[in-house]
Amino acid sequence: MATREEVITKLKELVDPHTGINVWEMGMVKDLEVEDNRVSLTFEMTSNFCPIGMQLGVALKRKLAELPLDQVDIKIGNYLRASELESVLKTS
C-alpha cells in the first residue's frame, strides 16, 4: 500500500525538461487523493498547447506504476489534447 508521501516523492521524480523543476513543485498536480491503494489526481499542463504534454502524461503514469497501487486515475487539465491523453493513460 502506498502512502500520500510516497506518491508525492514519486511525483517529484518527474521533471519538466523545459524548466528543470519537478511537476509537484511546479503545481502541475492538483486534487491529489490517496486512499485504499488508489490514487486520483488532475495533471494540469502549464500551457494549453504544451508540446510535450503527451510525453509528460505517459511519464507520470509510468512513475506512479512503480508504486504498489491498485488503481491510478489521472484527469488532464489545461491541455488541448486532454481527452486523447486521458484515453492513452487509461489503456496504458
N, C-alpha and C positions, 0 to 999 in steps of 0.2 A: 504494500500500500504506500503510495507516495503522499508526502505532506505538501502543504502550500509552500513551505520554504524550499523544498526540493524542486518543485515546479519552477519557482522564481529563479533558483540557481541555474536550472537548465535554460530558462529563457534568457538569462544573462550571457549564456554562451553564444547566442546568435547575434552577430554583429552586423550592422548595416555597413556595407562596404563603402558607401559614399561618405558617411560621417565618421566611421570608426567607433561608433557608440553602439552599445547593445540595445536591442529592441525594448527591453524592460525600462532602462533608464531614459530612453527617448520618449517613453509614454505611448508606445505603439500598442501595448497590450492593455485592454480595458475589460472591465466586468469579469475579472478572473474569479472563478469559483472552483474550489477543490473539495469534493465531498464523495464519500463512498467509492473511492478509487476511480472517480470520474472527474474530468476537467472540462470546463467550458470557459470560453473567452471570446472577446472580439479583438481581432487583429486589425488595427486601423493604420492604413498607409499614410505617409507624410504628404503624399500628393495623389490626386485622383488619377494621374497618368504615370504613376511610378513605373519606370522602365524595368525594374527588377521585381515587381510585385509578385509575379507568379513564382519566381525562384525563392523569394523570401518566405512566401506562404508554405511552399513544399518543404523548405529547410526547417521551418518552425514545426511542422507536423513530424518530421523526422527526429528532431531534437526531443520532442515530447514522447515519441515512440520508444526512446531509450529508457523511459521510466516504467515501473510496473503499474500500468494503468489499464483498466478495462475499457474505458471509453474516453475519447477526446473529441469535443465538439468545438469547431472553430468557425466563427462568423467573421466575415470580412467587411470592413467599413472603409469609406472614403476611397473607393477604387472602382474605376470604370468597368473592369472585368471581374467584379466581385462574384457574380453568380457562377461564372465559368470556373474561377478559382475554388469556390466552395464545392462545386461538383468534383473537381480533381481531388480535393482534400478528403472528400467522403469515400472515394474509391481507392485511395492510396493507403 
